[in-house]
Amino acid sequence: MGDLAVGARSGHGEPEDRPDHSGQAGSAGATGHAGSDGDTPDGGGRPAKKPRSFWKELPLLIVIALVLALLIKTFLVQAFSIPSDSMQNTLQRGDRVLVDKLTPWFGAEPERGEVVVFHDPGGWLDETPEVHPNALQKFLSFIGLMPSVEEKDLIKRVIAVGGDTVECKENGPVVVNGMALDEQSFIFPGNTPCNDAPFGPIKVPEGRIWVMGDHRQDSRDSRYHQELPGDGTVSNDEVVGRAIVVAWPINRWATLPVPKTFDQPGLNAVTAMAPGALGIAGAVPIVLWRRRRARLGRPAAVTDGLS
């Protein structure tokens, strides 16, 4: 009521929001004055709120942005820097990749052909020199705005998963569940599949994966750690997530799909055998029943024209 009480008085010195003794124009004039005042759009006599200064809003915006960045890094995607040549030519040293961390939260497990980031299972990076980032680098990596240079993580391609049998003889291809992989689309030009370190056959334990670098002759992968616990395999629990895209530098932008050779029929031995096994299991009782009917001299029942 401040605008009405200030300066809007009758000739008798009384505020105009009191009843006028003459019952005439005094109060009407006050109404007209209030209605024309641009500072009282609601007609209630209260001044309109002024917007807060941008500089006062800025600290709140920064806090919100940092919280969102931390949540995204923790639950959705995280950036990682490629420190070596072990995944050439798919990934080059210095590339920044975005890793999907959301899918594993829903119980998804690594699949053959995926490029995954995983924590050092123990002993894989013992010879890597320690890095000592400054406070700013630690903070930016903590909130996900910069790849971590302190965490001991690796990036390789999944070749076999739990339950698979994998092997590679000298001058031969990598073989998974008896199926040879055609790796020419992704291994480094001029490399052999495994001549530097033939291996197998190896049965991958459930809940673990066998990984190899695309630059086979420059990758200290599962082949070189078979003396460690896990026999060179990596626990699914150590997997941070799947690398889905090369995000930096711009001229290197690319997605990281699963090569077609990992989709070939029969590669998944368990799945491929299941329908046949179920068919045999269902056929055996029928065959035994028919043989028993034949011994008793009774004709076996047939269906109405269905073969």
SEMAR-557407 format. One record per residue (C-alpha): residue number from 1; residue in three letters; chain; x, y, z. Coordinates in steps of 0.2 Angstrom, whole numbers. Example, Ala and Ser with C-alpha at 12.3 -4.5 7.8 and 13.67 -1.06 7.14 Angstrom:
2
+-----+-----+---+-------+-------+-------+
|   k |   r | c |    xx |    yy |    zz |
+-----+-----+---+-------+-------+-------+
|   1 | ALA | A |    62 |   -22 |    39 |
|   2 | SER | A |    68 |    -5 |    36 |
+-----+-----+---+-------+-------+-------+
This chain:
307
+-----+-----+---+-------+-------+-------+
|   k |   r | c |    xx |    yy |    zz |
+-----+-----+---+-------+-------+-------+
|   1 | MET | A |     0 |     0 |     0 |
|   2 | GLY | A |    15 |    11 |     0 |
|   3 | ASP | A |    12 |    20 |   -17 |
|   4 | LEU | A |    -6 |    24 |   -11 |
|   5 | ALA | A |    -1 |    31 |     5 |
|   6 | VAL | A |    13 |    42 |    -1 |
|   7 | GLY | A |     8 |    59 |    -9 |
|   8 | ALA | A |   -10 |    54 |   -12 |
|   9 | ARG | A |   -20 |    64 |     1 |
|  10 | SER | A |   -36 |    74 |     1 |
|  11 | GLY | A |   -37 |    93 |     4 |
|  12 | HIS | A |   -41 |    89 |    23 |
|  13 | GLY | A |   -24 |    80 |    25 |
|  14 | GLU | A |   -31 |    63 |    27 |
|  15 | PRO | A |   -25 |    48 |    17 |
|  16 | GLU | A |   -35 |    44 |     1 |
|  17 | ASP | A |   -38 |    26 |     6 |
|  18 | ARG | A |   -49 |    32 |    20 |
|  19 | PRO | A |   -67 |    35 |    16 |
|  20 | ASP | A |   -70 |    53 |    10 |
|  21 | HIS | A |   -82 |    63 |    20 |
|  22 | SER | A |   -89 |    71 |     4 |
|  23 | GLY | A |   -91 |    53 |    -4 |
|  24 | GLN | A |   -84 |    60 |   -20 |
|  25 | ALA | A |   -69 |    62 |   -31 |
|  26 | GLY | A |   -55 |    59 |   -19 |
|  27 | SER | A |   -55 |    40 |   -19 |
|  28 | ALA | A |   -59 |    39 |   -37 |
|  29 | GLY | A |   -44 |    49 |   -41 |
|  30 | ALA | A |   -33 |    37 |   -30 |
|  31 | THR | A |   -40 |    23 |   -40 |
|  32 | GLY | A |   -36 |    31 |   -56 |
|  33 | HIS | A |   -18 |    35 |   -51 |
|  34 | ALA | A |   -15 |    17 |   -45 |
|  35 | GLY | A |   -21 |    10 |   -61 |
|  36 | SER | A |   -10 |    21 |   -71 |
|  37 | ASP | A |     6 |    17 |   -61 |
|  38 | GLY | A |    17 |     6 |   -71 |
|  39 | ASP | A |    25 |    -1 |   -55 |
|  40 | THR | A |     9 |    -9 |   -49 |
|  41 | PRO | A |     3 |   -21 |   -63 |
|  42 | ASP | A |    -6 |   -33 |   -51 |
|  43 | GLY | A |   -16 |   -18 |   -45 |
|  44 | GLY | A |   -12 |   -23 |   -27 |
|  45 | GLY | A |    -1 |    -9 |   -24 |
|  46 | ARG | A |    15 |   -19 |   -23 |
|  47 | PRO | A |    30 |   -15 |   -34 |
|  48 | ALA | A |    35 |   -28 |   -47 |
|  49 | LYS | A |    50 |   -38 |   -43 |
|  50 | LYS | A |    66 |   -34 |   -53 |
|  51 | PRO | A |    76 |   -48 |   -61 |
|  52 | ARG | A |    91 |   -53 |   -52 |
|  53 | SER | A |   108 |   -48 |   -59 |
|  54 | PHE | A |   117 |   -60 |   -71 |
|  55 | TRP | A |   132 |   -59 |   -60 |
|  56 | LYS | A |   122 |   -64 |   -45 |
|  57 | GLU | A |   115 |   -79 |   -54 |
|  58 | LEU | A |   132 |   -85 |   -61 |
|  59 | PRO | A |   138 |   -94 |   -46 |
|  60 | LEU | A |   122 |  -104 |   -45 |
|  61 | LEU | A |   123 |  -108 |   -64 |
|  62 | ILE | A |   141 |  -114 |   -61 |
|  63 | VAL | A |   137 |  -126 |   -47 |
|  64 | ILE | A |   122 |  -133 |   -57 |
|  65 | ALA | A |   134 |  -136 |   -72 |
|  66 | LEU | A |   147 |  -144 |   -61 |
|  67 | VAL | A |   134 |  -156 |   -53 |
|  68 | LEU | A |   127 |  -161 |   -70 |
|  69 | ALA | A |   144 |  -164 |   -76 |
|  70 | LEU | A |   148 |  -175 |   -62 |
|  71 | LEU | A |   132 |  -185 |   -63 |
|  72 | ILE | A |   135 |  -187 |   -82 |
|  73 | LYS | A |   152 |  -194 |   -79 |
|  74 | THR | A |   147 |  -205 |   -65 |
|  75 | PHE | A |   132 |  -213 |   -73 |
|  76 | LEU | A |   131 |  -209 |   -92 |
|  77 | VAL | A |   147 |  -206 |  -102 |
|  78 | GLN | A |   165 |  -202 |   -98 |
|  79 | ALA | A |   179 |  -196 |  -109 |
|  80 | PHE | A |   195 |  -206 |  -110 |
|  81 | SER | A |   212 |  -202 |  -118 |
|  82 | ILE | A |   221 |  -215 |  -128 |
|  83 | PRO | A |   239 |  -215 |  -122 |
|  84 | SER | A |   247 |  -228 |  -133 |
|  85 | ASP | A |   247 |  -236 |  -151 |
|  86 | SER | A |   240 |  -253 |  -145 |
|  87 | MET | A |   223 |  -250 |  -154 |
|  88 | GLN | A |   229 |  -243 |  -170 |
|  89 | ASN | A |   222 |  -240 |  -183 |
|  90 | THR | A |   205 |  -240 |  -175 |
|  91 | LEU | A |   211 |  -228 |  -162 |
|  92 | GLN | A |   226 |  -216 |  -163 |
|  93 | ARG | A |   237 |  -210 |  -148 |
|  94 | GLY | A |   229 |  -194 |  -142 |
|  95 | ASP | A |   211 |  -198 |  -147 |
|  96 | ARG | A |   197 |  -194 |  -135 |
|  97 | VAL | A |   184 |  -207 |  -134 |
|  98 | LEU | A |   167 |  -207 |  -125 |
|  99 | VAL | A |   163 |  -222 |  -115 |
| 100 | ASP | A |   145 |  -228 |  -112 |
| 101 | LYS | A |   144 |  -231 |   -93 |
| 102 | LEU | A |   125 |  -232 |   -92 |
| 103 | THR | A |   122 |  -249 |  -100 |
| 104 | PRO | A |   131 |  -259 |   -87 |
| 105 | TRP | A |   120 |  -252 |   -74 |
| 106 | PHE | A |   106 |  -261 |   -82 |
| 107 | GLY | A |   115 |  -278 |   -81 |
| 108 | ALA | A |   122 |  -278 |   -99 |
| 109 | GLU | A |   139 |  -287 |  -101 |
| 110 | PRO | A |   153 |  -285 |  -113 |
| 111 | GLU | A |   150 |  -293 |  -130 |
| 112 | ARG | A |   162 |  -299 |  -143 |
| 113 | GLY | A |   169 |  -286 |  -155 |
| 114 | GLU | A |   166 |  -271 |  -143 |
| 115 | VAL | A |   180 |  -259 |  -138 |
| 116 | VAL | A |   179 |  -258 |  -120 |
| 117 | VAL | A |   188 |  -248 |  -106 |
| 118 | PHE | A |   193 |  -258 |   -90 |
| 119 | HIS | A |   203 |  -255 |   -74 |
| 120 | ASP | A |   219 |  -264 |   -73 |
| 121 | PRO | A |   215 |  -282 |   -67 |
| 122 | GLY | A |   232 |  -282 |   -58 |
| 123 | GLY | A |   249 |  -282 |   -65 |
| 124 | TRP | A |   245 |  -276 |   -82 |
| 125 | LEU | A |   252 |  -258 |   -80 |
| 126 | ASP | A |   266 |  -261 |   -68 |
| 127 | GLU | A |   279 |  -254 |   -80 |
| 128 | THR | A |   269 |  -239 |   -84 |
| 129 | PRO | A |   277 |  -223 |   -76 |
| 130 | GLU | A |   267 |  -214 |   -64 |
| 131 | VAL | A |   258 |  -198 |   -68 |
| 132 | HIS | A |   256 |  -183 |   -56 |
| 133 | PRO | A |   243 |  -171 |   -62 |
| 134 | ASN | A |   241 |  -154 |   -55 |
| 135 | ALA | A |   226 |  -149 |   -44 |
| 136 | LEU | A |   216 |  -141 |   -59 |
| 137 | GLN | A |   219 |  -157 |   -69 |
| 138 | LYS | A |   213 |  -168 |   -55 |
| 139 | PHE | A |   197 |  -157 |   -52 |
| 140 | LEU | A |   193 |  -157 |   -71 |
| 141 | SER | A |   195 |  -176 |   -72 |
| 142 | PHE | A |   185 |  -178 |   -56 |
| 143 | ILE | A |   170 |  -169 |   -64 |
| 144 | GLY | A |   172 |  -177 |   -81 |
| 145 | LEU | A |   178 |  -162 |   -91 |
| 146 | MET | A |   195 |  -169 |   -94 |
| 147 | PRO | A |   201 |  -187 |   -96 |
| 148 | SER | A |   209 |  -195 |   -81 |
| 149 | VAL | A |   228 |  -196 |   -82 |
| 150 | GLU | A |   230 |  -204 |   -65 |
| 151 | GLU | A |   218 |  -219 |   -66 |
| 152 | LYS | A |   225 |  -235 |   -72 |
| 153 | ASP | A |   213 |  -240 |   -86 |
| 154 | LEU | A |   216 |  -249 |  -102 |
| 155 | ILE | A |   206 |  -250 |  -119 |
| 156 | LYS | A |   205 |  -266 |  -129 |
| 157 | ARG | A |   193 |  -276 |  -140 |
| 158 | VAL | A |   183 |  -290 |  -133 |
| 159 | ILE | A |   187 |  -306 |  -143 |
| 160 | ALA | A |   179 |  -319 |  -132 |
| 161 | VAL | A |   167 |  -319 |  -118 |
| 162 | GLY | A |   163 |  -331 |  -103 |
| 163 | GLY | A |   160 |  -349 |  -109 |
| 164 | ASP | A |   169 |  -347 |  -126 |
| 165 | THR | A |   185 |  -356 |  -131 |
| 166 | VAL | A |   198 |  -345 |  -140 |
| 167 | GLU | A |   214 |  -350 |  -148 |
| 168 | CYS | A |   226 |  -343 |  -161 |
| 169 | LYS | A |   240 |  -354 |  -169 |
| 170 | GLU | A |   256 |  -347 |  -177 |
| 171 | ASN | A |   251 |  -341 |  -195 |
| 172 | GLY | A |   233 |  -344 |  -191 |
| 173 | PRO | A |   218 |  -334 |  -188 |
| 174 | VAL | A |   210 |  -331 |  -171 |
| 175 | VAL | A |   197 |  -345 |  -168 |
| 176 | VAL | A |   182 |  -343 |  -157 |
| 177 | ASN | A |   171 |  -358 |  -153 |
| 178 | GLY | A |   178 |  -366 |  -169 |
| 179 | MET | A |   174 |  -351 |  -180 |
| 180 | ALA | A |   189 |  -342 |  -188 |
| 181 | LEU | A |   188 |  -323 |  -187 |
| 182 | ASP | A |   191 |  -312 |  -202 |
| 183 | GLU | A |   200 |  -297 |  -193 |
| 184 | GLN | A |   207 |  -288 |  -208 |
| 185 | SER | A |   195 |  -274 |  -207 |
| 186 | PHE | A |   201 |  -268 |  -190 |
| 187 | ILE | A |   219 |  -275 |  -186 |
| 188 | PHE | A |   234 |  -264 |  -190 |
| 189 | PRO | A |   239 |  -266 |  -208 |
| 190 | GLY | A |   254 |  -278 |  -210 |
| 191 | ASN | A |   250 |  -287 |  -193 |
| 192 | THR | A |   247 |  -305 |  -191 |
| 193 | PRO | A |   233 |  -311 |  -179 |
| 194 | CYS | A |   245 |  -318 |  -166 |
| 195 | ASN | A |   262 |  -323 |  -173 |
| 196 | ASP | A |   271 |  -313 |  -159 |
| 197 | ALA | A |   262 |  -323 |  -146 |
| 198 | PRO | A |   251 |  -338 |  -151 |
| 199 | PHE | A |   240 |  -345 |  -138 |
| 200 | GLY | A |   226 |  -358 |  -133 |
| 201 | PRO | A |   215 |  -366 |  -134 |
| 202 | ILE | A |   209 |  -357 |  -118 |
| 203 | LYS | A |   192 |  -358 |  -110 |
| 204 | VAL | A |   186 |  -341 |  -104 |
| 205 | PRO | A |   178 |  -343 |   -87 |
| 206 | GLU | A |   160 |  -336 |   -85 |
| 207 | GLY | A |   159 |  -318 |   -80 |
| 208 | ARG | A |   176 |  -314 |   -89 |
| 209 | ILE | A |   182 |  -308 |  -106 |
| 210 | TRP | A |   197 |  -311 |  -117 |
| 211 | VAL | A |   204 |  -295 |  -124 |
| 212 | MET | A |   216 |  -290 |  -138 |
| 213 | GLY | A |   223 |  -274 |  -146 |
| 214 | ASP | A |   220 |  -270 |  -164 |
| 215 | HIS | A |   238 |  -267 |  -166 |
| 216 | ARG | A |   243 |  -285 |  -162 |
| 217 | GLN | A |   262 |  -283 |  -163 |
| 218 | ASP | A |   261 |  -268 |  -151 |
| 219 | SER | A |   248 |  -273 |  -138 |
| 220 | ARG | A |   251 |  -281 |  -121 |
| 221 | ASP | A |   234 |  -289 |  -120 |
| 222 | SER | A |   227 |  -305 |  -113 |
| 223 | ARG | A |   240 |  -315 |  -122 |
| 224 | TYR | A |   254 |  -308 |  -112 |
| 225 | HIS | A |   246 |  -310 |   -94 |
| 226 | GLN | A |   242 |  -328 |   -94 |
| 227 | GLU | A |   253 |  -331 |   -79 |
| 228 | LEU | A |   242 |  -319 |   -68 |
| 229 | PRO | A |   226 |  -323 |   -59 |
| 230 | GLY | A |   212 |  -325 |   -71 |
| 231 | ASP | A |   225 |  -332 |   -84 |
| 232 | GLY | A |   224 |  -316 |   -95 |
| 233 | THR | A |   206 |  -314 |   -94 |
| 234 | VAL | A |   197 |  -299 |   -87 |
| 235 | SER | A |   182 |  -299 |   -75 |
| 236 | ASN | A |   166 |  -291 |   -81 |
| 237 | ASP | A |   166 |  -281 |   -65 |
| 238 | GLU | A |   182 |  -272 |   -70 |
| 239 | VAL | A |   174 |  -266 |   -86 |
| 240 | VAL | A |   170 |  -247 |   -85 |
| 241 | GLY | A |   160 |  -247 |  -101 |
| 242 | ARG | A |   160 |  -248 |  -120 |
| 243 | ALA | A |   169 |  -235 |  -131 |
| 244 | ILE | A |   156 |  -229 |  -143 |
| 245 | VAL | A |   163 |  -214 |  -152 |
| 246 | VAL | A |   179 |  -205 |  -156 |
| 247 | ALA | A |   175 |  -187 |  -150 |
| 248 | TRP | A |   191 |  -178 |  -152 |
| 249 | PRO | A |   200 |  -172 |  -163 |
| 250 | ILE | A |   186 |  -167 |  -174 |
| 251 | ASN | A |   194 |  -173 |  -190 |
| 252 | ARG | A |   194 |  -191 |  -182 |
| 253 | TRP | A |   176 |  -191 |  -177 |
| 254 | ALA | A |   169 |  -209 |  -179 |
| 255 | THR | A |   158 |  -222 |  -171 |
| 256 | LEU | A |   165 |  -238 |  -165 |
| 257 | PRO | A |   154 |  -252 |  -171 |
| 258 | VAL | A |   156 |  -271 |  -169 |
| 259 | PRO | A |   164 |  -278 |  -184 |
| 260 | LYS | A |   154 |  -290 |  -195 |
| 261 | THR | A |   164 |  -305 |  -192 |
| 262 | PHE | A |   158 |  -306 |  -174 |
| 263 | ASP | A |   140 |  -308 |  -181 |
| 264 | GLN | A |   144 |  -324 |  -191 |
| 265 | PRO | A |   132 |  -338 |  -188 |
| 266 | GLY | A |   138 |  -352 |  -176 |
| 267 | LEU | A |   150 |  -340 |  -167 |
| 268 | ASN | A |   140 |  -341 |  -151 |
| 269 | ALA | A |   142 |  -360 |  -148 |
| 270 | VAL | A |   130 |  -361 |  -134 |
| 271 | THR | A |   116 |  -352 |  -143 |
| 272 | ALA | A |   119 |  -362 |  -159 |
| 273 | MET | A |   118 |  -379 |  -150 |
| 274 | ALA | A |   103 |  -375 |  -140 |
| 275 | PRO | A |    90 |  -377 |  -153 |
| 276 | GLY | A |    97 |  -394 |  -159 |
| 277 | ALA | A |    99 |  -400 |  -141 |
| 278 | LEU | A |    81 |  -396 |  -138 |
| 279 | GLY | A |    76 |  -404 |  -154 |
| 280 | ILE | A |    85 |  -420 |  -150 |
| 281 | ALA | A |    78 |  -420 |  -132 |
| 282 | GLY | A |    60 |  -419 |  -139 |
| 283 | ALA | A |    63 |  -432 |  -152 |
| 284 | VAL | A |    69 |  -446 |  -141 |
| 285 | PRO | A |    53 |  -449 |  -132 |
| 286 | ILE | A |    43 |  -449 |  -148 |
| 287 | VAL | A |    55 |  -462 |  -156 |
| 288 | LEU | A |    55 |  -473 |  -141 |
| 289 | TRP | A |    36 |  -472 |  -140 |
| 290 | ARG | A |    34 |  -477 |  -159 |
| 291 | ARG | A |    46 |  -492 |  -156 |
| 292 | ARG | A |    36 |  -498 |  -142 |
| 293 | ARG | A |    20 |  -497 |  -152 |
| 294 | ALA | A |    28 |  -507 |  -166 |
| 295 | ARG | A |    34 |  -521 |  -154 |
| 296 | LEU | A |    16 |  -522 |  -148 |
| 297 | GLY | A |    10 |  -524 |  -166 |
| 298 | ARG | A |    -1 |  -508 |  -165 |
| 299 | PRO | A |     0 |  -495 |  -179 |
| 300 | ALA | A |     7 |  -478 |  -173 |
| 301 | ALA | A |    -5 |  -464 |  -173 |
| 302 | VAL | A |    -2 |  -451 |  -187 |
| 303 | THR | A |    -8 |  -434 |  -190 |
| 304 | ASP | A |   -22 |  -429 |  -202 |
| 305 | GLY | A |   -12 |  -425 |  -217 |
| 306 | LEU | A |     2 |  -415 |  -209 |
| 307 | SER | A |    19 |  -421 |  -212 |
+-----+-----+---+-------+-------+-------+
